[in-house]
């Protein structure tokens, strides 16, 4: 069976199937979207989705930039 029937011209979701919202930032640690963005994704226009996708790299630093592991996290 082919998935061709489900193909659309819309931008795909950034979902990584790791659905856990980081409490301090309010971002999903998998896709880096807010809860409101995740909930409204299917109703957004293509330009709205593109704007969010373009912002995701900056969000990576916001969420993951503060993480400290190893010895640095213990001192």
DSSP file (Angstrom, degrees, kcal/mol; ACC not computed):
  #  RESIDUE AA STRUCTURE BP1 BP2  ACC     N-H-->O    O-->H-N    N-H-->O    O-->H-N    TCO  KAPPA ALPHA  PHI   PSI    X-CA   Y-CA   Z-CA
    1    1 A X              0   0    0      0, 0.0     2,-0.3     0, 0.0     0, 0.0   0.000 360.0 360.0 360.0 140.0    0.0    0.0    0.0
    2    2 A X        -     0   0    0      1,-0.1     3,-0.4     0, 0.0     4,-0.1  -0.718 360.0-145.9-103.4 150.2    1.3    3.4   -0.9
    3    3 A X  S >  S+     0   0    0     -2,-0.3     3,-1.7     1,-0.2     4,-0.3   0.304  73.4 106.6 -91.2   8.3    1.1    6.6    1.1
    4    4 A X  G >  S+     0   0    0      1,-0.3     3,-1.4     2,-0.2    -1,-0.2   0.825  70.2  62.9 -57.5 -32.4    0.7    8.7   -2.0
    5    5 A X  G 3  S+     0   0    0     -3,-0.4    -1,-0.3     1,-0.3    -2,-0.1   0.772 102.2  51.1 -65.1 -24.5   -2.9    9.3   -1.2
    6    6 A X  G <  S+     0   0    0     -3,-1.7    -1,-0.3    -4,-0.1    -2,-0.2   0.426  82.3 118.1 -93.6   0.4   -1.9   11.2    1.9
    7    7 A X    <   +     0   0    0     -3,-1.4     2,-0.3    -4,-0.3    -3,-0.0  -0.468  40.3 179.3 -70.4 136.6    0.6   13.5    0.2
    8    8 A X        -     0   0    0      2,-0.2     4,-0.1    -2,-0.2    -2,-0.1  -0.885  39.3-124.7-131.7 164.7   -0.3   17.2    0.4
    9    9 A X  S    S+     0   0    0     -2,-0.3     3,-0.1     2,-0.1    -2,-0.0   0.474  78.6 108.4 -86.1  -2.4    1.3   20.4   -0.8
   10   10 A X  S    S-     0   0    0      1,-0.1    -2,-0.2    35,-0.0     2,-0.2  -0.328  83.2 -95.3 -74.0 156.2    1.3   21.8    2.8
   11   11 A X        -     0   0    0      1,-0.1    -1,-0.1    -2,-0.0    -2,-0.1  -0.479  48.3-114.1 -67.2 140.7    4.5   22.1    4.8
   12   12 A X        -     0   0    0     -2,-0.2     2,-0.1     1,-0.1    -1,-0.1  -0.330  29.9 -97.9 -77.7 160.1    5.0   19.1    7.1
   13   13 A X        -     0   0    0      1,-0.1    -1,-0.1    -2,-0.1    36,-0.0  -0.473  18.4-136.7 -74.2 145.3    4.9   19.2   10.8
   14   14 A X        +     0   0    0     -2,-0.1    -1,-0.1    17,-0.1    -2,-0.0   0.363  56.6 141.8 -81.9   7.8    8.2   19.5   12.7
   15   15 A X        -     0   0    0      1,-0.1     4,-0.1     2,-0.1    -2,-0.0  -0.209  32.4-176.0 -55.3 133.8    6.9   16.8   15.1
   16   16 A X        -     0   0    0      2,-0.1    -1,-0.1     0, 0.0     3,-0.1   0.294  47.2-113.5-110.1   3.9    9.5   14.4   16.3
   17   17 A X  S    S+     0   0    0      1,-0.2     2,-0.4     0, 0.0    -2,-0.1   0.800  86.8 116.7  61.8  31.2    7.1   12.2   18.3
   18   18 A X        -     0   0    0      2,-0.0     2,-1.2    10,-0.0    12,-0.8  -0.798  46.4-176.4-121.9  84.1    8.9   13.3   21.5
   19   19 A X        +     0   0    0     -2,-0.4     2,-0.3    10,-0.1     9,-0.0  -0.697  27.6 125.2 -96.8  94.2    6.0   15.1   23.1
   20   20 A X        -     0   0    0     -2,-1.2     9,-3.1     2,-0.0     2,-0.5  -0.927  49.1-139.7-149.0 120.5    7.1   16.7   26.4
   21   21 A X  B     -A   28   0A   0     -2,-0.3     2,-0.4     7,-0.3     7,-0.3  -0.718  19.2-128.2 -88.5 124.5    6.7   20.4   27.2
   22   22 A X     >  -     0   0    0      5,-3.2     4,-2.7    -2,-0.5     5,-0.4  -0.568  17.6-142.4 -69.8 123.0    9.6   21.9   29.0
   23   23 A X  T  4 S+     0   0    0     -2,-0.4    -1,-0.1     1,-0.2    -2,-0.0   0.890  92.5  43.5 -60.7 -45.8    8.1   23.7   32.0
   24   24 A X  T  4 S+     0   0    0      1,-0.2    -1,-0.2     2,-0.1    -2,-0.0   0.895 124.8  31.3 -71.3 -40.8   10.3   26.8   32.0
   25   25 A X  T  4 S-     0   0    0      2,-0.2    -2,-0.2    38,-0.1    -1,-0.2   0.745  92.9-134.9 -91.3 -24.3   10.3   27.6   28.3
   26   26 A X     <  +     0   0    0     -4,-2.7     9,-0.5     1,-0.3     2,-0.3   0.628  63.1 126.9  77.9  13.0    6.9   26.3   27.4
   27   27 A X  B     -B   34   0B   0     -5,-0.4    -5,-3.2     7,-0.1    -1,-0.3  -0.805  67.8-112.8-105.5 144.8    8.3   24.6   24.3
   28   28 A X  B  >  -A   21   0A   0      5,-2.5     4,-1.8    -2,-0.3    -7,-0.3  -0.575  22.4-140.5 -68.2 132.5    8.0   20.9   23.3
   29   29 A X  T  4 S+     0   0    0     -9,-3.1    -1,-0.1    -2,-0.3   -10,-0.1   0.687  97.2  48.7 -73.3 -15.0   11.4   19.4   23.6
   30   30 A X  T  4 S+     0   0    0    -12,-0.8    -1,-0.2   -10,-0.3   -11,-0.1   0.931 130.3  11.0 -85.6 -53.8   10.8   17.4   20.4
   31   31 A X  T  4 S-     0   0    0    -13,-0.3    -2,-0.2     2,-0.1     3,-0.1   0.546  89.7-129.3-107.5  -9.4    9.5   19.9   17.9
   32   32 A X     <  +     0   0    0     -4,-1.8     2,-0.2     1,-0.2    -3,-0.1   0.673  63.0 131.6  68.9  19.5   10.2   23.2   19.8
   33   33 A X        -     0   0    0      1,-0.1    -5,-2.5    -5,-0.0    -1,-0.2  -0.664  58.5-113.8 -97.5 158.7    6.7   24.5   19.3
   34   34 A X  B  >  -B   27   0B   0     -2,-0.2     4,-2.3    -7,-0.2     5,-0.2  -0.373  32.3-105.9 -78.9 167.5    4.4   26.0   22.0
   35   35 A X  H  > S+     0   0    0     -9,-0.5     4,-2.7     1,-0.2     5,-0.2   0.906 122.5  52.4 -60.6 -41.3    1.2   24.2   23.0
   36   36 A X  H  > S+     0   0    0      1,-0.2     4,-2.1     2,-0.2    -1,-0.2   0.889 109.6  48.8 -63.5 -39.5   -0.8   26.8   21.1
   37   37 A X  H  > S+     0   0    0      2,-0.2     4,-0.8     1,-0.2    -1,-0.2   0.900 112.2  48.3 -67.2 -40.2    1.2   26.2   17.9
   38   38 A X  H >< S+     0   0    0     -4,-2.3     3,-0.7     1,-0.2     4,-0.4   0.937 113.6  47.0 -63.9 -46.2    0.8   22.4   18.2
   39   39 A X  H 3< S+     0   0    0     -4,-2.7     3,-0.3     1,-0.2    -2,-0.2   0.857 119.3  39.3 -65.4 -35.9   -2.9   22.7   18.8
   40   40 A X  H >X S+     0   0    0     -4,-2.1     3,-1.6    -5,-0.2     4,-0.7   0.440  84.0 103.6 -95.1   0.6   -3.5   25.1   16.0
   41   41 A X  G X< S+     0   0    0     -4,-0.8     3,-1.1    -3,-0.7    -1,-0.2   0.864  79.2  51.7 -53.2 -44.3   -1.1   23.6   13.4
   42   42 A X  G 34 S+     0   0    0     -4,-0.4    -1,-0.3    -3,-0.3    -2,-0.1   0.678 112.8  46.4 -71.1 -15.4   -3.7   22.0   11.3
   43   43 A X  G <4 S+     0   0    0     -3,-1.6    -1,-0.2    -4,-0.1    -2,-0.2   0.457  91.3 105.3-103.2  -3.2   -5.7   25.2   11.0
   44   44 A X  S << S-     0   0    0     -3,-1.1     2,-0.1    -4,-0.7    -3,-0.0  -0.398  71.1-116.2 -79.3 154.6   -2.7   27.5   10.2
   45   45 A X     >  -     0   0    0     -2,-0.1     4,-2.2     1,-0.1     5,-0.2  -0.413  32.0-105.1 -79.8 164.3   -2.0   28.9    6.8
   46   46 A X  H  > S+     0   0    0      1,-0.2     4,-2.6     2,-0.2     5,-0.2   0.907 121.0  51.7 -59.8 -43.6    1.1   27.9    4.9
   47   47 A X  H  > S+     0   0    0      1,-0.2     4,-2.0     2,-0.2    -1,-0.2   0.875 108.8  51.7 -62.5 -34.9    2.8   31.3    5.6
   48   48 A X  H  > S+     0   0    0      2,-0.2     4,-1.8     1,-0.2    -1,-0.2   0.923 111.8  46.1 -65.0 -43.4    2.0   30.9    9.3
   49   49 A X  H  X S+     0   0    0     -4,-2.2     4,-2.7     1,-0.2    -2,-0.2   0.906 110.8  52.7 -65.0 -41.7    3.6   27.5    9.4
   50   50 A X  H  X S+     0   0    0     -4,-2.6     4,-2.3     1,-0.2    -1,-0.2   0.886 106.9  53.2 -62.0 -38.8    6.6   28.7    7.4
   51   51 A X  H  X S+     0   0    0     -4,-2.0     4,-1.1     2,-0.2    -1,-0.2   0.908 111.1  46.0 -63.2 -41.8    7.2   31.5    9.9
   52   52 A X  H >X S+     0   0    0     -4,-1.8     4,-1.0     2,-0.2     3,-0.5   0.933 111.9  51.0 -66.1 -45.7    7.2   29.0   12.8
   53   53 A X  H >< S+     0   0    0     -4,-2.7     3,-0.6     1,-0.2     4,-0.5   0.879 108.3  52.7 -59.3 -38.1    9.5   26.7   11.0
   54   54 A X  H 3< S+     0   0    0     -4,-2.3     3,-0.3     1,-0.2     4,-0.3   0.792 108.9  50.7 -68.2 -27.2   11.9   29.5   10.3
   55   55 A X  H XX S+     0   0    0     -4,-1.1     4,-1.4    -3,-0.5     3,-0.6   0.629  86.5  87.3 -85.0 -14.9   12.0   30.4   14.0
   56   56 A X  H <X S+     0   0    0     -4,-1.0     4,-1.5    -3,-0.6     3,-0.2   0.865  80.7  57.4 -58.8 -41.7   12.7   26.9   15.2
   57   57 A X  H 3> S+     0   0    0     -4,-0.5     4,-0.9    -3,-0.3    -1,-0.2   0.890 107.3  49.6 -58.4 -36.8   16.6   27.1   15.0
   58   58 A X  H <> S+     0   0    0     -3,-0.6     4,-1.3    -4,-0.3     3,-0.2   0.847 107.1  55.7 -68.2 -33.0   16.5   30.1   17.3
   59   59 A X  H  X S+     0   0    0     -4,-1.4     4,-2.3     1,-0.2     5,-0.3   0.795  95.3  66.7 -69.7 -28.0   14.3   28.2   19.7
   60   60 A X  H  X S+     0   0    0     -4,-1.5     4,-3.1     1,-0.2     5,-0.5   0.922 102.6  46.4 -58.3 -44.0   16.9   25.4   19.9
   61   61 A X  H  X S+     0   0    0     -4,-0.9     4,-1.6    -3,-0.2    -1,-0.2   0.883 110.1  54.2 -65.9 -38.0   19.3   27.8   21.6
   62   62 A X  H  < S+     0   0    0     -4,-1.3     4,-0.2     2,-0.2    -2,-0.2   0.888 120.7  30.2 -63.4 -39.5   16.6   29.0   24.0
   63   63 A X  H  < S+     0   0    0     -4,-2.3     3,-0.3     2,-0.1    -2,-0.2   0.915 132.5  28.8 -86.9 -47.7   15.8   25.5   25.1
   64   64 A X  H >< S+     0   0    0     -4,-3.1     3,-0.9    -5,-0.3    -3,-0.2   0.592 101.4  78.6 -95.1 -11.9   19.0   23.6   24.8
   65   65 A X  T 3< S+     0   0    0     -4,-1.6    -1,-0.2    -5,-0.5    -3,-0.1   0.764  93.5  51.6 -69.1 -23.9   21.5   26.4   25.4
   66   66 A X  T 3  S+     0   0    0     -3,-0.3    -1,-0.2    -5,-0.2     2,-0.2   0.538  82.8 111.8 -90.1  -7.4   21.0   26.3   29.1
   67   67 A X    <   -     0   0    0     -3,-0.9     2,-0.5    -4,-0.1    -3,-0.0  -0.477  44.5-174.0 -72.6 132.8   21.6   22.6   29.5
   68   68 A X        +     0   0    0     -2,-0.2     2,-0.2     5,-0.1    -2,-0.0  -0.990   7.4 173.5-129.2 124.3   24.7   21.7   31.4
   69   69 A X    >>  +     0   0    0     -2,-0.5     3,-0.7     4,-0.1     4,-0.7  -0.645  42.4  20.5-120.0 179.0   25.8   18.1   31.7
   70   70 A X  H >> S-     0   0    0      1,-0.2     4,-0.6    -2,-0.2     3,-0.6  -0.272 124.0 -18.8  64.6-146.6   28.8   16.2   33.0
   71   71 A X  H >> S+     0   0    0      1,-0.2     4,-1.3     2,-0.2     3,-1.1   0.866 135.4  61.1 -63.4 -38.1   31.1   17.9   35.5
   72   72 A X  H <4 S+     0   0    0     -3,-0.7    -1,-0.2     1,-0.3    -2,-0.2   0.815 102.6  52.6 -61.1 -30.8   29.8   21.4   34.6
   73   73 A X  H << S+     0   0    0     -4,-0.7    -1,-0.3    -3,-0.6    -2,-0.2   0.677 109.1  49.4 -78.4 -17.6   26.3   20.4   35.7
   74   74 A X  H <<        0   0    0     -3,-1.1    -2,-0.2    -4,-0.6    -1,-0.2   0.692 360.0 360.0 -94.5 -20.5   27.5   19.3   39.1
   75   75 A X     <        0   0    0     -4,-1.3    -1,-0.2    -3,-0.0    -2,-0.1   0.466 360.0 360.0 -92.8 360.0   29.6   22.3   40.1
